[in-house]
Amino acid sequence: YNKHKPKRNIGKFITKDKKLREELIKKGYQFLTQGDTEVVLYAWKEWGIKSLEYFHGMFAFAIYDVNQQKIFGARDRAGEKPFYYTLQNQPY
């Protein structure tokens, strides 16, 4: 583990993310990795829930919005990636 080296995704699950990445770069976003995690996060920051319209492929993720104090979860349209969650009365 090298704390100075950016973390990278192992796989690419959002297809067509190169085109989306280029669009986000034009909007001023800077990427540290080639993974699709940054693409998802920056797209969410830019377009919110509408960012799902740009995602193709198999994916499942959750994003915690600090400002709104809400969790948003999504998965691909075909349901290829499972999305697991749990509700608990206690914080941990």
N, C-alpha and C positions, 0 to 999 in steps of 0.2 A: 504494500500500500504506500503510495506516494501522495502525501497531502497537498503537494504543489501541482500535481497533474489533475486536470479536470476529470470528473467521473464520466464514463461513457455508457451508453446503452449497449446491451449485448445484442439485441435484435431490433429489427425495424418492423414495426407493426402498422404504422400509418403509411399507406401507400400514397404516392403522389406528394410526399412531404417535401420533395425538392422544390417543386413549383410553389408550394405554400411558404417554404423557407425563403425563397427569393422574394416573394411578395412582402413578407415580414421584414426582410433586410431593407427593402425600399422604404419601408415605414420607419426605419431607424433602429430596429432591433439588432443586437449583436449576439452571435452564437459562439459558445466555447467548445461545443462538441458537434459530432455529425449525427447524434442520436435524435430520435423523434420526440423525446421527452421535452426538450426545450421548445420544439415546434408547438406541441400541445399547450404548454404553459403560456407562451407568448401569444398564440392564437386566442386562448381564453382571455388573456389580458386585453387584447385588442377588440375582440368581438363578443365576448361572453358566451352565452348559450348558442348564439348563431355560429360559433366556431365549429359546432358539430356538422354543419353543412359542408365544411371543407375536408372533413376526415373520411378517408376511405380505407378499407382493410379491416383487419381484426384487432380490436382493442377493447380494453376495459380500464377505467381509471376513476379516481375520485380527486376532487380539488377542494381544499378548504379555503374559502374566501374570508380573509382576516377582517376586512372592512365590514362585510355584511354578517360575519359570524355564522356562515352557512356552509354546509358541505354539499357539493354537487357531484353526482356519480353518473357515469354513462358507459354504455358498451356499444359495440358495433351493431349495425342494423340486423345482421343475420344471426346474431347471438353466438358467434363462434367462440369468443372469449368469455369465459364465465365471470360473473361479478358477484363476489361473496361479501357479505357484510353482517354485522351483528348489532343489536341494540342492547345496551346495558344501562342499569340504573346507577352504576358507580363509574367514576372516571376511568379506572383501569382494572 
